[in-house]
Each structure stands twice: as structure tokens, then as C-alpha cells.
Amino acid sequence: MRVIYDNETDTLTVIFADTPVAESDEDKAGTVLDYDALGNLISLEILDASRRVKLPTQIEYQVIPVGV
């Protein structure tokens, strides 16, 4: 998984798989979902990220232990 914030375009992208995009859908205004040919979600793009995400330049990553 990769997370990219492009300051120039104010776009935050979360890439789940490096697979060619077969279809894109702007499910809600400002949120673009990309799917592969099998319909699997492969990336999420947030437009105007600085208005929608509190700190688009910072990431907090947490793993929940199994059984919790």
C-alpha cells in the first residue's frame, strides 16, 4: 500500500494494488474510486484534500493485534 499527497494538485491518493485501472467512479463529490478489471478496489483518490483531511501530509498507521 502506498499513500501519496500531491501538494501541487492538493490530491491524496491511497494505492492498494499496482494494477491497471479498468474503471473509475466518483462515488461522492471529491472522492474517486479506481477498480481493476475484476471489480476490486485498487485506489482511492481524495480531491481538494487539504479541505477534506485534517493533515494530508501526515500518516498514522496502526495494526490491531489479532484477538483484540
C-alpha positions as CSV (number, residue, x, y, z in Angstrom):
1,M,0.0,0.0,0.0
2,R,1.3,3.5,-0.9
3,V,-0.1,6.9,0.2
4,I,0.8,9.9,-1.9
5,Y,-0.1,13.5,-1.2
6,D,0.5,15.9,-4.2
7,N,0.8,19.4,-2.8
8,E,0.6,20.9,-6.3
9,T,-2.8,19.4,-7.1
10,D,-4.0,19.0,-3.5
11,T,-4.7,15.3,-4.1
12,L,-4.4,12.5,-1.6
13,T,-4.1,9.0,-3.1
14,V,-4.1,5.7,-1.4
15,I,-3.0,2.9,-3.7
16,F,-3.9,-0.7,-2.5
17,A,-2.5,-2.6,-5.6
18,D,-0.3,-1.7,-8.6
19,T,-2.9,-3.0,-11.0
20,P,-4.1,-1.2,-14.2
21,V,-7.3,0.8,-13.6
22,A,-10.2,-0.5,-15.6
23,E,-12.9,1.8,-14.2
24,S,-13.1,4.9,-12.1
25,D,-16.1,6.2,-10.2
26,E,-16.6,9.5,-8.4
27,D,-18.9,7.9,-5.8
28,K,-19.2,11.1,-3.8
29,A,-18.1,14.6,-5.0
30,G,-14.3,14.8,-4.5
31,T,-13.7,11.1,-3.9
32,V,-12.6,8.9,-6.8
33,L,-12.5,5.1,-6.5
34,D,-10.5,3.1,-9.0
35,Y,-11.2,-0.6,-9.8
36,D,-9.3,-3.3,-11.7
37,A,-10.9,-5.5,-14.4
38,L,-12.3,-7.9,-11.8
39,G,-14.0,-5.1,-9.9
40,N,-11.5,-4.9,-7.0
41,L,-10.9,-1.6,-5.4
42,I,-7.2,-0.7,-6.2
43,S,-7.0,3.0,-5.2
44,L,-8.8,5.9,-3.5
45,E,-8.2,9.5,-4.5
46,I,-9.4,12.5,-2.5
47,L,-9.6,15.7,-4.4
48,D,-9.1,19.1,-2.6
49,A,-7.5,17.0,0.2
50,S,-6.4,20.0,2.4
51,R,-10.1,20.9,2.8
52,R,-11.3,17.3,3.4
53,V,-8.5,15.8,5.5
54,K,-7.2,17.4,8.7
55,L,-3.4,16.8,8.0
56,P,-3.0,15.4,4.5
57,T,0.8,15.5,4.8
58,Q,0.9,13.2,7.9
59,I,0.0,9.5,8.2
60,E,-0.8,7.5,11.3
61,Y,-0.7,3.7,10.8
62,Q,-1.9,1.2,13.4
63,V,-2.1,-2.5,13.4
64,I,-4.7,-4.0,15.8
65,P,-3.4,-7.3,17.4
66,V,-5.3,-10.5,16.5
67,G,-8.0,-11.3,19.0
68,V,-8.5,-7.7,20.3
